[in-house]
Amino acid sequence: MNKTWKVLAVFTVVIATSIWLASPTPLVRDTPRDLPWTLPDYRDAKVEWRIDELGRIENHVEHFFLEGISSDMVAWFYQQLPISTVNLNGQNYPLYHLFHPTEHGRIRVVEAAPDGTAGMAAGAIIMREEWFGEFDSKGAARLEEFSSNGMLAKPSIAGIISLGQVQHIYTNTAAGTHYRVEATIGSDLPIIGRLINYYIRTQVFHPEFMTQWQRHQIQEVSSLQFFLPQLYAQKDQAKDNHFVLNIETAP
């Protein structure tokens, strides 16, 4: 083995080890919430994923149409997500726990946005802990873009090695919002990138993980229809980012 390949081999081991150490095994799983709504069947949504020419994963999710919800409301919700609490029918929760009934743990701001905006905003680094069925997921990403048109999150290892990007795209209409996600998971580094990508798609984002991740994405966004309009109506009255919701159980 020549010197170049030895360096590449060592570098690959370092990257693989970094990814493995970043894996939350196991996460502390919060008790499932008894929320007063039933999520639609995620299997009716349009999802797909493929492997590109560099060995990266390209993930596409077309969410259910958010009727009566504007793109401004969606962006505001995400901005509030790591910094707000909510009282739902007398029970207090982190807002993040309303965003999925069983698979959300913790979310926090690791580094605030340069302009001082609290919560999710352009330039902020956000850390989240969640799980998709049996698979735990923990990671941090910098929000390169954040607006009523969507957001662009870029995860990395130690802030040095880019692992792709996740782009949320909102299209506003008179009736509501079309919402889709386009994600590329992996590295575009020459030579070593293909080795990193092979590790990612076989050991982390393998097919079983992808199936559960896509299910989770559909479920969380589809939950917005049940509480976001009432939540957003309080945006100028809420004290200390604490909201109160009263929602009857659907028959």
N, C-alpha and C positions, 0 to 999 in steps of 0.2 A: 504494500500500500504506500503510495507516494505521499509527500507532505501535504499536498492540497486536499487529498481525500481524507487524510487523518484529521485535518482541521475541520472539514465538513462533517465528518463523523462525530467529532467532539461537539461541534455546534448543534448538530441534530439532537444529541443526547441532552444537551443543556436546554434546548427548546422543549423537548418532550417532557423533561423533568419539571420545567417551569409550568407547563400546561397541567401536568399531573398534580403538582403542588397546589395549583389554583383551583383544582376540582374540590367542591365541598363534599367530602365523604366522611361521615354523613352530615347533612344539615339538621338542625333542630327544626322539626316540622310542627308548625302551629296546629292547634285543634281546628278542624273544619268548622266553618261558620254556617249557621242555619239561616240563610238569607231568604227573604220572602219573594223569590222569583225563580222561575225555571228557565235555564238557558236553552236556546234553540239547538237543534241537532247540528253539530259542527260538520257532519258529513255532507250537508247540503251546500257548504261553501266550496269555492274553487281554490285548490292549492296544488302546487307542483314543485318539484325540485329536480335538479340535474347537476352533473359534474362538468365543469368547463374544461377548456384545453390545458389549463394549468393544474388541474386536479382540485380546484376549489369547488365548494358547494354553492350553487345558485338557488336561492329559495324564493318562491313567489306565493303570496297569500292575498286573495281578494276577499276582504271582509264583507259580511252582510251589510246592506245599505243601512245607514244610520238615519232613519226617518225623523224629521223634526229636530235634528241636532246639527248645528252649524260647525264649520271647521274652526271658528273662533272658540267655540265651546270645547272642542276636542283638545285644542292647544292649551287652553286655560286649565283643563283637567290634568293634563300631564305636568304642567308647571306646578300645580298644587300637590301632585301625587306623593312626593317624599317628605312633605312638610305639614300635612294636614291630618286632622282627626275628624271623626264623624260619630254622632250619636244616632244610631238607627233603631227606631222603635224602643228607645230606652237603654240600648246597649252601646257602649263606646268601643270604637275600633280605630286602628290606623286606616286612613283612606285606602291604602294599598290592599287591605284585607277585603274591601268591598269589590275590588277589581277582579277577583277570582274567589269562588267559595271555598276552595280546598288547597290551592297550590301556590299561594303567595306568603312569603315569610317576612322579610325586611327589605327596605329600600332607604338609601340615605345619600346625601350630597357629600362626596369626598372632597371636592374642590368647587368652591362657589364660582358662578359666572363672573367674568371680569368686570361687568357693569354693575355688579352688586345685586342683581335680581335674585330673589330667593327661589329655592326649588330648582326645577328643571329650566334651563335657559341656555342660550348659545354660549359655549365655552366651558360649561360646568362639566364635572366628572361625576357620574352617578354609579353607585354600587347597588346591586340587587341580589337577593337570595330567594330562589323559587325552585319549584320542581315540576317535572312533567311526567306524571305517572310515577314510575319507579326511579326515574333519573333526576338526580339533583343538579342544579345549575346555579353557579355563583360567578359573578364577573363585574368588571367596571368598564365603562366606556365614556369617552368624551363626546359631548354633543357639539358637533361642528356646525350644525344649522338647527335653528328652532324658530318656527313661526306658525302662522295660521295655515300655511301651505303644507306643513309637515315638519319632520325632523330627520337629521342624519347623525347616527351614532357610530363611532369608530372604536371598537375594542382593540386592546393591545396587551402585550406582555410587558410588564414593568414600564409601560409608557414608551417602549422602544420598538418592539417588533409588532407591526400592524397585523391584525388578524381579519382584515376585511372591513365590511361596513353593513349597517342595517338602516335602510331608508324607509321612513313612513311618509306616505303621500296622501294628502287630503284634497279632494276635489269638491268644492262647495256647489250646491244647486239650490233652487228655490224650495225643494222638498226635503233637503237634508244633505248628508255628506257621503260621498264614495270614498272608501278608505282602502288602500292597498299597501303591502309591504314588499320591498325588493331587497333581499339580503345576499351578500357575497361573503362566504366564510372561508378564510384561508389566506395564504401569503402569496404575493407576487414576486418575491425575491428570486433572482436567477439561481438555478440549480438546487440550492438548499430549500427553496420554496416548495418544490414538488415533494420533497421528503417530509417537510412539515405538514403539507396538505394530506399526504397519505396517512400520517399519524392521526390528524384531526378527523378525517372521514371514516377511519376504521376503529379508532379508540374513543372518540368523543362524540362527534356528530354522525354516528353510524345510522343505518336506516331505521332501526327501532326508535332511536332518539328523535330523529327527524319527524317520524309519524306523531309522536307524543308532543313534540314542540309545536308542530303546526296545529294540532288539536287545541292545545293550550292557548295559542294566539287567537284562534277563532272564538273560543269561549270567553276570554277576558274582554275583548272588544265588543262582543255581542251583549255583554252585561251593561254597557253604558246606557242603552235605551231605557233601562229600568230606574235609574237614579240620577243621571247627569242633568236632565232639565231642572229637576227640583234642587239639585246641588248648585247649579249655575245661577239660579234665581237668587241665591244668598251671597253672591260673590262680593257685593258691596256692603253687606251687613254683618258678615261673620266676624267674630272676635277671636284673635289669636289662631286663625286658620282652623277653627273648630265649627263644624256644620251640624245641623240637626235635620234628620230625615224621618218622615213618617210615611211608611209604605205598607199598604195592606197586602196580605198574602194573596197571590193570584189563585183563583179557583181551579 
